Amino acid sequence: FHGVHSTFSTICDPVWSLFPCGNVSIRYPFWYKSDAPVHCGYPGLGLICPFGSPHPILHLGDDAFSVTDINYDDETLTLVDIHVAGQDCPRALHNLTIGSLPLDYNSADVNLTFFFNCSAPPPVSSPFVAIDCLQFRDNWSYVSVNMSWEEEEAAASDVASDCEDTVVAAVKWTEVTAANVVKEFAGAMSQGFVLDWEAARECGACEYSGGLCASNQTEQLLCFCEDGSNHTVGSVCKGGIEDFDSKKK
């Protein structure tokens, strides 16, 4: 793609590249997955828009999440696990996989820590509460709200040998309380959780020089500039080179 002049407006212009999906607008650094040879946005942040869906879908690892809101001013997005949304007694299936994506938990989130199919009820002195609707025969499942990682590890060492699975699911802290977690966890999981995004490290030079990051179908990173030129990521747009070099020094 180096040296091929695809105009900035048709590839990365904020207006022309915007894609509405239900009640959510998809634009940089997110992008609509299609068969286009180049997508303007960060690798891994491509969204699909199923026909008739009110929300786009984001895949993180092997898991799919409805994107119910993207706040471009605050740089946050709200995700709902499509496998648990709307269920009266959801069973969290997996921990969140962010990997190397420029995403992180927001301060609006708290953790629900689940232990499933345990051979005994939770210890009386533990922070866990039994979930009656997930009890299966003589096996118990239980949950606790917003434990620290240290507390989770300590609790896991106490009960993991008696349980088949442990899953940590994020929800918004406004949706759940420790006192009523069993009554509230289903609704909280249906409301989802919030992630922040930040500038992708590999796109910093491009964006600082006035360009926008893009990738082709083989996920090669490109930098599209407002003058219509494009470059492999690592180089910068004309006019931004001196500023970027001086900032690095």
HELIX and SHEET records of a PDB file:
HELIX    1   1 PHE A    8  ILE A   11  1                                   4    
HELIX    2   2 ASP A  132  LEU A  134  5                                   3    
HELIX    3   3 TRP A  149  VAL A  159  1                                  11    
HELIX    4   4 ALA A  160  ASP A  162  5                                   3    
HELIX    5   5 TRP A  173  GLU A  175  5                                   3    
HELIX    6   6 VAL A  181  GLN A  191  1                                  11    
HELIX    7   7 ARG A  201  CYS A  203  5                                   3    
HELIX    8   8 GLY A  204  TYR A  208  1                                   5    
HELIX    9   9 ILE A  241  LYS A  248  1                                   8    
SHEET    1   A 2 PHE A  19  CYS A  21  0                                        
SHEET    2   A 2 VAL A  24  ILE A  26 -1                                        
SHEET    1   B 7 TRP A  31  TYR A  32  0                                        
SHEET    2   B 7 GLY A  46  ILE A  48  1                                        
SHEET    3   B 7 ILE A  57  LEU A  60 -1                                        
SHEET    4   B 7 ASP A  63  ASN A  71 -1                                        
SHEET    5   B 7 THR A  76  ASP A  81 -1                                        
SHEET    6   B 7 PHE A 193  TRP A 197 -1                                        
SHEET    7   B 7 LEU A 103  TYR A 105 -1                                        
SHEET    1   C 4 VAL A  38  CYS A  40  0                                        
SHEET    2   C 4 LEU A 212  ASN A 216 -1                                        
SHEET    3   C 4 LEU A 221  PHE A 224 -1                                        
SHEET    4   C 4 ASN A 230  THR A 232 -1                                        
SHEET    1   D 4 VAL A 129  ALA A 130  0                                        
SHEET    2   D 4 TRP A 140  VAL A 145 -1                                        
SHEET    3   D 4 ASP A 109  CYS A 118 -1                                        
SHEET    4   D 4 CYS A 163  LYS A 172 -1                                        
END                                                                             
